[in-house]
Amino acid sequence: MQNVVELLEKHNAKNKAAIVVIIEEFDMLTTTTYQRLLYSFLDMSQRGVVPVLLFGLSRRMASIHTSSKALILVPTGRTDVVDLLEKRIRSRLSHIQLCPFGELSFEKYCESVKEYLLIPENSKKASSIEKSWNRDVLDIAIRRVLNCDEGLTEAFQFAYNLLNGSTEFEYLEGLSVLELTILLGLANLEETQKDDQRINFKMLQKHVTAFIQKKCRYICQDKEQLTQAFQRLRKLELIVSPGRTTDKDHTMIEFQPLVLQVEAHTLRRFLRQASVPVPVRQWAECIDI
């Protein structure tokens, strides 16, 4: 910064030109680092070396501050922006402020912008060009909002997906490979067991463990990990126990009948496109291990 100031001083000694500085977000100058930049310009003008015009831009209202050697125009969104500056900077400014739009509400602001941009349509006298211009202005304004405000864009996208999206696989997304394998194991058991034979956790654990040890050892390292995954599926109610007893009796839990709450064909279709190990995808196509 010192090099820039020295360069301006040398240049101005020969040309006697004023310096115009435009700052897009003046509120940013209230941080300690950027206040040094502002102080350097003000100090340069205070010493009478270079006349400075500092024009700051922000989004809502305007304030004008002047010193003996520098004119600072600061449109800002905060009326207390000067109070946020360091004392050494405030001492170089007068306390004259002009806030022409300080009380302008958002609704009035929108009306003012519309009145400024749109061509007045005098009933039937408005030409097709004027009507086309006004339509294009409104269309550009809407597109501009969508491009600038990511939150609004995401909200529109979420609402669209909520109304038009498919929820068929929604409850399966986010499950771990082990949890999907447990669901698939229960689906296979339900398709192979007789109607009068109930499936319990002990049977499911044995069936899934046999598949893992033979095809995918890296999916699960111990029985405790498998039990935790099973309990999470119960909490999500993807697996239920009709007439379940209290969870305090671990022995009873192991032999409670289990019912899969996911359609087997839906689960298999999901596994065909999901990011799962090849053996799991192959097991979804063939019931046998």
Secondary structure as UniProt FT lines:
FT   HELIX           2..15
FT   STRAND          19..23
FT   HELIX           26..30
FT   HELIX           32..46
FT   TURN            47..48
FT   STRAND          52..56
FT   STRAND          61..66
FT   STRAND          70..76
FT   TURN            79..81
FT   HELIX           82..84
FT   HELIX           87..90
FT   TURN            91..92
FT   TURN            100..103
FT   HELIX           106..117
FT   HELIX           123..125
FT   HELIX           128..148
FT   HELIX           150..164
FT   TURN            168..174
FT   HELIX           177..192
FT   TURN            195..196
FT   HELIX           201..215
FT   TURN            217..219
FT   HELIX           223..235
FT   TURN            236..237
FT   STRAND          239..240
FT   TURN            242..243
FT   TURN            247..248
FT   HELIX           250..254
FT   STRAND          259..260
FT   HELIX           264..273
FT   HELIX           278..285
//
